[in-house]
């Protein structure tokens, strides 16, 4: 299971002082995303820049 903490879409909002998921979903995608909670997120993108560079080597 992927953790939101490591996702590139997990953004910190300074105004509300909280994190949120910054994926632009249409109504159907949003429904499927909410319905599948507890499973691996299909939109997860690793935000670890070191991991990306390591993979490219």
C-alpha positions in Angstrom: 0.0 0.0 0.0 1.3 3.4 -0.9 1.5 6.1 1.7 0.2 9.6 0.8 3.2 11.1 2.7 5.5 10.0 -0.2 3.2 10.9 -3.0 4.1 13.8 -5.3 0.4 14.9 -5.3 0.3 15.3 -1.5 0.7 19.1 -1.2 1.0 21.3 1.9 -1.4 24.3 1.9 0.0 27.1 3.9 -3.3 28.9 4.2 -5.1 26.0 5.9 -1.8 24.6 7.4 -2.7 21.1 6.2 -1.9 18.6 3.5 -4.3 17.5 0.7 -4.3 15.4 -2.4 -3.8 17.7 -5.5 -5.1 15.3 -8.2 -7.6 16.8 -10.6 -10.3 14.1 -10.9 -13.6 14.2 -12.8 -16.8 13.0 -11.0 -16.5 9.3 -12.0 -12.8 9.1 -11.2 -13.4 10.8 -7.8 -16.2 8.2 -7.0 -13.9 5.3 -7.9 -11.0 6.9 -5.9 -13.2 7.2 -2.8 -14.8 3.7 -3.3 -11.4 2.1 -3.5 -10.1 3.5 -0.2 -7.8 1.1 1.7 -6.3 -0.2 -1.5 -3.2 1.0 -3.5 -3.9 4.4 -4.9 -3.9 4.2 -8.7 -2.7 7.8 -8.9 0.3 7.4 -6.6 3.5 9.0 -8.0 6.6 8.7 -5.9 7.7 12.2 -4.9 11.2 10.9 -3.7 13.5 12.7 -6.1 16.5 10.6 -4.9 14.6 7.4 -5.8 13.8 8.8 -9.3 17.5 9.7 -10.0 18.7 6.3 -8.5 16.3 4.5 -11.0 17.7 6.5 -13.9 21.3 5.4 -13.1 
